[in-house]
């Protein structure tokens, strides 16, 4: 899969383009249906499948105070799209200039650079200044400009409308099993290991303290069964999210204890996959009680690995 961070004139080099349009902030099961349809349509005409999306959420420019937390990194988004069979990813920054594009100007941008045969969107897709463009307007433009518009219906799972908003809600509640059900995979966080208080090592359970940017979704406080990915290896782990109330902590952080692992991870990047929440955060009367609980948490976590 090729990745472009600017809009280039691809139609001269890649004929019969089918493009999926959307923010795809999570690449959840609903997004996968839209993208999968674009890939299928492109293959049917010996064409090229393209995903046109943004590297930042449009609300980060339109209304930063309402911008939702990120579910995945751009790197992980590209990895997921590659696995879905996408040929080209156009992942451009949403800017104040793009914000001012009228629907007709945006369609002209598509025609000039992609000249698509098919355009695939979801039912709530909007584009152009003040989001006045919608699938109906896009279909009218397609009739005029000679491209077909496919509006994929909303996707439900067990009665739930699959949406990034609901997934963020589940993550924020610590209900990572439910977020995984709608994502089609477990929720993950990736970050650099930074120096912590080093209490875990003194207790016999050394932890990697994960540095997570403020704008990312993070499960609520508690202990989780997780898997940790580092250096092409996978480690069963438990993660604690919270302030360490037993030690009168103030700052919220993520600590990950990798089972059967004893090496220095400071400055390294690890990825943590959340499987299930084991329990909420607790305050313990003494260190002995805390160590006893950690051992119990590890035993409970094994049934989720």
N, C-alpha and C positions, 0 to 999 in steps of 0.2 A: 504494500500500500504506500502510495506517495502522499506526502503531507505538504500543503501549501499554507503559508501564514499571510499571504496577500492574494487578492483576486487576480488571477492571470487569465489570459485568453487561451483557454484549454481546448476550445471547440475546433481549432485548426489542426491540433495534434490528435485529439480523441473524438472520433465521430460517435454519433448515437449515444449521447450522454443521457443518463437518467439520474436525477438529483433528488435527494431527500433534504428537505428544509426543516430546521428546528433548532432549539437551544440544546436539546438532548442532555440536560443537566442531571446525569445519573445513568443514562443508557439503560433504563429499566425495561421490563418486559413489554410495556407499551411502545417505548421507543424502538425496541428491537423489531417489533412487528412492522413499523413504518420503514425502518432501514432495510429489513429483510425483503419487503415488497419492492423497494428500489433496486436491490441487488438482483432479484428475480426478473424484473422487467428489463434490466440492462442485459442480462444473459440471453433473454428471449430474442433480442435484436442484435446480438453480437456487439453490444455496446459497452460503455464504461459506467460503472456506478460511482456516484459522487455524493458525499455528505457535505453540505454547506452549513456550517455552524459557527459559533462564536467562542473565543477563548475565555471570555468573561461574561457573566450574566448581564443582559441588557439593563436590568434594574440598577446595576452598579453605576450606570451613567444617568439613567432616567430618574431614579429616586434612590440614592445610596442608602438612605435610612430604612428602606423596605427591601433591600437586596437580601435574598435568602442565603443561607450558608451552603458552601459547596459540598456535594456528595462525593465527587471523584476529582482527581487531578486531571489536567489535560493529557498528561502522559498515559494515565490509565484509560482515559477515554479513547485515545488513539489505539491502545492495545486491544480494547474491547471491539472497536470498529473493525480492526484488522481481522479479528477472529470471526466476525460476521460476514467476511468476504468482500468488504468495501474496497474498491480500487483506488479511490482518491479521497482524501480528507482535506477540505478547505476549512481551516480553523483560524479565523481572523479575529482581531480585537474589535469589539463593539465600541464605537467612538461617538463623540458628539457630532461628527460629520455624518455618520451613518444614521444617527438619530433623526436628522433633518430630512432624510430622503423621503420623498413622496412614494406612494405605492408604484406609480408609473416609473419613477426613477429607479426603484429597486428592480422592477421587472426588466427595465432596459439594461441594468447591470448584469442580470442573468443572461439575457439574450445576447449581449455583446460578447460575453466571456465564455458562456457555456453552450448557448443555443440548444437547450435540452429538447429531447423527444418526449420525455416524461418528467413530471414533477410530482413528488409524493409528499404529502403533509398530513398532520393530524387534524381532527375536527376543530380544535381551538387555535389553530395556527393564525398568527397575526403578523403583519409587516407594514412598513411605511410609517410616516410621521403620525404620532398619537395612536398607533396601532389600528389605523382605519382600514388597512388592507385585511381581507379575510379569504377563506378558501373559495367563496363564491366569486369574489372579484378576481382572484387568481385564475379561476376556471374561464371566466370571460376573456381575460387576457390571453389565455392559452388557445382559445378558439380563434382569436385574431392573429396570434403569433405562431400558430401551428405547433403547439405542444399540448399533450394530454395531461390533465391534472387528476391524480388519484388521491382522494381524501379517505384515509384509513379511519374506520370507526374507532371510537373509544374502546379501550381494552379493559375488561373486568376479570377479576380472579376471585372466585368464591364470593361473589356479590360485591367486592370492593373495586371501585374505580382506581386503576393503577395510575398514580400521579407522584411526581417528585415531592409535592407538598405533604402527602400522606406518608411517604417514606421518611421525610425529615421528621415528622411527628413521631413516628415509631422509633427512630434513632434517638431523638431527644428524650423519649420516655425510657430508653434502655431496652426496648423491645426489639432487639436485633434479629430475633428469629422471624418476626413479622416483616421487618424491612427486607430480609433476605428473600422472603416469599415473593415480594413484589419486584425486587431487583432481579431475581433469577440467579442470585449468587449472594454470598455473605458480604456484609459491609466491611470495608477495609479503610485503615488509616495508614499513611506513610509519613515518616519523618526522621529527623536526625536524632541520635541518642546524645543527650546532654548530661552534664554532671548534676547529680541530685544530692540528697542528704546522706546517702550511703548507709542508711539504717538497715536496708534489706540485707546487705552483705553481713552486717553485724548480727542480724537475726538468723542467718543461715539461708536466706533466700535473696540472693543478689538480684537486683532489678535494673532494667534499662529504662531510663526516663526519656519519654518521647516528647520531642518539641513539635507541637502542632500549631500551624498558623491560626489566628483568631477567626478567620472567615470560613473555617471548615466545620462541618457537622461533627459533633462528638457525643457519644452516648452519655446518659446521666450517671451520676456517681454510683459506684458499686464495684463489685468484683465479677469478672467475666471469664468464661472459658474461651480461649483464643488460640489461633495458630500464628506463629511468627515466621516470616520469610526473610532470610538473610543469606547472601552469598550463595544463591542457588540451592539452599537447603531449607527444610521445613522443620519447625520445632513446636511441639505441643507446649502451651504456655498458659499462664493466667495473668490477667491484667487488672490492676486496681486504678479506678478513676476517682479522684476526690482530693481532699485537703489533709488527709492523715489526722483526723480529730484526736486520736489517741495521743499524738505528740503535739497537740495544740497547733496544728498547721493552719495556714491562712490561704496560701495560693493553691489553686486547683491544678492538678497535673495528672499525667498518665504514667504508671509504672508497670513494666512487663517483666515477669519472671519466666525465663525460658527453662523448661525442664531438660535435664540431661545436657546442659550446656555450661561451659565454664571458660569464658574468654572475654577479652576486653572489647566492648562495643562502642566506646566513646568516640564520637565523631562519625560513626558509621550510620548509614541509612537502613532502616528496617521497615517492613510492612506488616501490619497486624490485622488479622482477619477475625472478626468477632462472631463467635458461634452461638453463645447463649449467656444470659445474665444469671449468675449463681446466687447472688444476694445483694442487698443494698449496703451502703457504707455504714459501719458501726464504730462506736467508741468503746474501747476495751479498758478494763480497770487496771490491767498491768500487761507487761510484755509477754509473760507466760501464757496468758489467755489469748493474746494476739497470735503467737506462734502456733498454739493449738488449733485456732481457727484457720490459719493459712494451710496447715496440713490437711484439715478437713475439706477446705476449698479445692485443693488439688485432687483429692479423692473423688469429689463430686464432679470435677471438670473432666475426668477421664471418660465418663460416659458420653461426652459430646465430641471426643476426638475421632 
